[in-house]
Amino acid sequence: MAWKDRLVDASFRGVPFKTEDESLTAGRRVETHEFVNRDKPYTEDLGKATSRPKFSGYVIGDDCYEQRDRLIEALNKPGPGTLVHPAYGEMSVCVDGEINVSTSSSEGRMVRFELRFVEAGELTYPTSGTATANTLVSSCSALDDCISDNFEKFGMDGMPDFVQNGVIDDATSMLGYVSDKMAMVDSGISAAARLMQGDISVLLPPPSSGKGFVDQLQAMWRSGNRLSGNASDLFTMIKNFSGISMGSDLAPRGVWKTDSKTTQSQKQQSNYVASAVRTTAISEAAYAVTTLPAPVVTTSEQSQQSTGWPSVTHPELNNAPDEATVVDVPTWDDLVDIRDTLNTAIDKELSRTTDDRLFLALRRVKSDLNNDIKHRLIQTQKTVIRTPDEVTPALVLAATWFDNASRESDIVRRNAVAHPGFVPVAPLRVPV
């Protein structure tokens, strides 16, 4: 095809005109910095240069004045308009300054225009937001400090041996409960809990420090093998941490006036141990939320590039792209489930705590947790359940459901499809 055959008729806001020549500026905006006593300058790239199409156009015919008036009317309208460039196609432009309109007695039935346009672009403002994950990390750190300060009230100085042994037995039972609950979830935490059981007789009795016990609890929670895994592993850990904090084996025991002094002392000290186990579990669960993979926000330019026909590649072709690593991000339903579970656990602990500082620290963690998950939900797609009518390739389903064949990998990953060429007739969770 000759280059002339590829040209299109020029028009602005739907009003056609002829062109004799046209030009368009392109390139990059740069700023060259030159320094004193330095031979080499530094040229800073400031982005793409603004396109400025220029035309020497005309209208011709017995109705040239009617055509002129329509084109002048289109040029005088405010705001951006659609320009059809003979060589570059449609562009959104604004009229750049004055337009020269001229006629000549030697050129009857013709009106000439000197047209200048500038790329319209888009009006965007910088958006400000809070680093919600960092704020939640700070809140969890403050909660850890309050837990350590609250556990300083724990002490078995001057207590009879049988009372101390009773507190140690209660603490051992609590850690055994944690070990049993985590045995099928994360062997690392289960093993760490069993080790703490063996050291409990050294960690709690005087003159040991209460802070050392809290530090060991935090190290126990952080020894999990799944805390550095993908989103599904972290989701499982968060749910289990929250469930452990609400377990009946860690519930506070009532201290009644009818109890003997030794029984009251044992219950009070055991309640401090149970509170430390519960609150450290909540703190680690909230901190694990900050490590969840963040959703990738696709820009409009990237979405345009991803639409259309799927690109066919082969390892033998030079244009074959590198294999991309798929990041397992939490779904909308997972985030809502995490939020509801942690809110329930924190509300339960708020009703149990008697320390004002610990209460305020838990409430701050709850507020920052909900803000962080809210921010993640804004960037996460909602999902629905859809069922194929027959066994169909994922590529065909993506093209049919989303008009975008490149989303086949999303269907396969979300639903753990065994073979992308044979998606079964089963309920599938896909974005809305």
N, C-alpha and C positions, 0 to 999 in steps of 0.2 A: 504494500500500500504506500503510495506517494505521500510525502509530508503534507501536501495541500489537501489531500483527501481526509486527513486526520483533523483538520481545523474545523471548529464549530462556529456558528453565527454568534456574533457578540450581541449582548443585551444588558440593560441595567434596569432592575425592578420590572422585568418583563417587556421593556420597550426596546425593540431591536435597533441596531445601527450598523453601518458598514465601517470597516477599518482599512486603512492603508498600511499602517505600521503600528506596532505595539512593543512595549518593553516592560520589564518587571525587575525591580531590585531585589536581591537576595544576599545572603551571607551571614556573618556573625558580627555582633557588637563587641568591640574590644577596647581596652584602655591600656596604653603603654606607659609604664612607670620607668622613668629614668632617674638614676641616683647619682649623687655627686661622687666623683672619684671611683666610679664603677663602670667598667667597659661594657658589660652586658646589661641590657634592659630587661624588664619583666613585663610581658604582655598578659593582661588579665582578660579572660573570656567572660563576657557579661550576658551571653545568651544569643538567641537567634535574632537577626535583624528584622525589622518590620518590613513587610512586603509593600511596595508602592507601585501599582500598575499605572502605566501611562499610555494614552491612546491618541492617535490622530484619526478621528472618526468623522463620518459624514452620513447624512441621510439624502436620498435622491429620489426623484419622481415628481409627477404632477402634484402630488399632495405633500411636497417636501416641507411646507410650512406647518401643516398639521402634524407631521412626524416630528418636526423641530419642537413644537409646543408640547407634545407629549413627553419628549425626552427632557426638556427643560423642567417640566413639572415633576418628573421623576427625580431629577438631579436636585431640585429644591426641597424635597421632602426631608425632614430631619431624621436622624438615626441611621443605623446601618441598613444596607440593602444587599440584594444578591446580584453580583456581577458575573456574567458568563464570559470568561476570558477565552479568546479563540484557541489558545494553546494549552491553558492550565485548567479549563473547566470552571465550575462554580466556585465563587469566593465570596465571603461576607466582608464587605468593604464600606467605608464612608467616603463621601466626596471630600477631597483634599483641597480646600481653598476655592478660589475663583475658577470658573470655567469660561473659556473664550469661545464665543459663537460668532461666526463670520460668514458673509456671502460675498459673491463677486459677480459682476455683470458678465464676465467672460465664462462663468460656470453657471449657466441657467439650470433651474430645477435642482440645485444642490446647496446644502447648508453644511458648513464644516464646523467641527468641534475639536477643541483641545482639552482632553479629559485627563484628570488626575485623581487617583483614588489612593486610599491608604487602608491597610488591613484593619478590620474592626476589632478583632480579638474578643475578649470577654472581660467583664468587670468582676474581679474577685478581690476579696479582702483577706488578710491573714487572720486565721482563726486561733483563738487562745483556748487553752484547755489545761486541766489539772493532770499532773502525772499521778493518776489514781493508784497505780501499782506501787510507786515509791511512797505515796502517802500511807498506804496499807502496811508496807514494810515498817515504816516509822511507828505506826500504831501498835504493830505486833511487838516491836522492840520495847516500847513503853509498857506494854502488858507484861512482858517477861520481867522487867524491873519490878513491877508491882507484885508479881507472883513471888519473887525472891524476898521482897520486903515483907509481904504478908506471912511467908513461911518462917520468918524470924521469930514469930510468936510461938513457934513450936519449940518445946523444950522438955526434957525428962529429968532435969536436975532434981535430986532429992526424992525421986519417986522410988517406991519399993521395987525390988527386982521383978516380982510377979507382974506388976503394972507395966514395967518396961518391956517384959517379955510379951505381954498381951498386945502392946502397940506394935511391936516388931512382927508378931504373928499376923495382926491385921494388915500391916503393910505388905508382908509376904503374900498374903492371900490376894491383895489387890494386884500385885505384879503378876501373880499366877493367872489371874483373870485376863490381864492384858496379853500375856504370852499365849494363852489358849485362843483368844479372839483373833490374834494376828498370825497364828500358826499356818492357816491356810491362805493368808493374804500376802504376808511378807515375812519370810523366814529371818531376815536380818533383824527386824524389830522384835520378833519372838525370841530369838537367841539373846538379844541384848537385855530383854526383860528377865530372862532366866538368870543371866549373869548378875543382874541387880539383886535378884532374890538371894543369891549367895553372899552378896556384899551388904545386905540390908542391916545386918547386926553390927557392922562397922560404920555405916553411913548415918544411922539415926541416934544411937546412944551418945551421951556426953563423953568427951568434950568435942565431938564432931560438930561441924558447922552445918546449919540448915541450908545455906547457899550451895554447899557441895552436893546435897541431895537433889536440889532443883536442877543444878547443872547436869547431873547424871541422868535425870529424867529427860531433859532436852536432848542430850546426846543419844539417849535410847530411841526417841522418836525420829531423830535425824539419821539413824543408822539403816533406814529402810532402803531396800534395793530398788524399789519402784518409784522413789522420789525423784529420780533423774530420768524417768522413762518418758513415754509419750503422754498425750492428753488422757487417754483411757486409763492408764496406770495411775496418774495423778488423781483422776476422778475417783477411782476406787479407794485410794488412800485417804482422800478428804472425807469420803463417806464413812470409812471405818473409824477415823479419828473422831468424827462427830458422834458416831454410834457408841464408841467406848465411853465418851464423856457423859452419856446419858444412861449408861448401864447401871442396873440395880446394885451390883457389887461395889460401885464407887459412890453410891448415894450417901449423903451425910446421915449420921445416926442421931436420934433425939437424945438430948441430955436433960434428964428429968430431975426435979428436986428430990424426988423419992429415992433416987439412986444414991448409993454410998459415994463417999468422996473419991475413993479409988476408982470406982466405975465411971464417975463423971470425968475424972482426969484422963482415963484411958480413952473414953469416947471423944473428948475434946482434941486430944493429940492425934487420934486416928482420923478425925475429921479434917485436920490440917493436912495430913498426908493425902487423903482422898481429894481434897480441893486442889492440891498441887498437881496431882496426876490429871485431874479433869481439865484444869485451866491450861496446863502446858499442852495437852492434846488439842484443845481449841486453838491455842496460839499457833501451833504447827500446822493445823488444818487451814487456818486463815492465811498463813504465810505461803502454803503450797499453792493457793489460788494465784498468787503473784507470779509463780513460775509456769503457769499454764501458757502454752503457745498462743500468741496473739493472732487474731484473724488478719489476713492480708487484704488491705483495702486496694481494690483494683481501680485505677484511674480510667477516665473516659478514653484516653489514648490507647491504653492497654486493652480495654474492652473492644475497641474498634479493631485492633489488630488480631484479637482472638476470634472474631466473627468471620463468617464466610465459609468457604470450603476448607476442610481439614488439609493440612499440609502432609504430603506423603513423603516419608523419609526412609532411608535404608542405611544400615551401617556402611555399605560400600559406596554410598553417595557422599560427595564432599559437603553437601549442605545439611547433612544429618546433625541435629543439635545434640548437645551434651545431655545426658540423662538427668532430668531434674529430680531433686529429692522432694518427696511428698511429705509435708508436715501434717501430722495428725492434730488438728485443732478441735477444741470442744464444740459440740453442736449447741444450738439454741436450747434444746430440752435439757442437755447436760448442765448448762450454766444455770438454768432456772432450778433444776434439782439441787445443785450445789448451794445456791443461794437459800432455798427453803430449808435445806437440812442444817446448814450452819446457823441460820437465824433461829431455828428451833433449839439447837444446842446452846446458843448464847443466851437466849431468853430463859432457858431452864437454869443456866448457871447464874444469871442475874437474880433469879428468885431465891437462889441458895446462898449467895455470898453475903457476908455480914460486914465486910470491910469496904469503906466508902471509896478509897482510892482504887481498889480492884474493881468495884462496881463501875466507876467512871471510865476506867481503862477498857473494860469489856464493852461498854456502850460505845466508846469511840471506835473500837475495832469493828463493831457491828455497822456503824455508820459508814466507815471507810470501805468496808467489805461490800456493802450494797452499792456504793458509788462506783467501785471498780467493776463489779459485775454488770452494772447498768451500762457503763462505758463499753464493756465487751459485747453486750447484747446489741448495742447500736450498730456494731460492726459485723454482727453475725446474722446470717440468713435464717429466717424461719423455715421449717421443714414440714412437709405433709407426707401422707402415705398414698402411693400410687401403685397400681398393679398392672403389669403389661398384659395385653390380650393374648399373647402367645410368646413362645420362646423367641427372643429377639436379641440381636447384637446390641451391646451398649452404645455403639456408635449411632445406630439407627434410633434408639430411644432418645439419646441426647438431641439429635437433629429434630426428632418429632416433638418432643416435649418442650425443648428450650430454643429451638431454631439455632442451635450452636453445637455442632458435632464435637468440638473440643472439650465439652464437659462430660464426655464418657468416663474419664478417669474419676470424676467426682462421684458418679453413680456407682462405679465399681468399688471405690474406697469406702464410701459410707455404708455399703451393704455387704461388704466382704464377699463379692461375687467370685466364684471359683474360676470362671473363664469368661472374659469380656465378650467373647463371641456368642455365648449362649446364656443370656440372662433368663432365669427361670420365671415361670408364672407364679410369682409370690409377691406379697406386699413389700414395697421398696420405700425407704425414706429418702426423699429428695427435696431440694429447696423449693419454696413456693414459686 
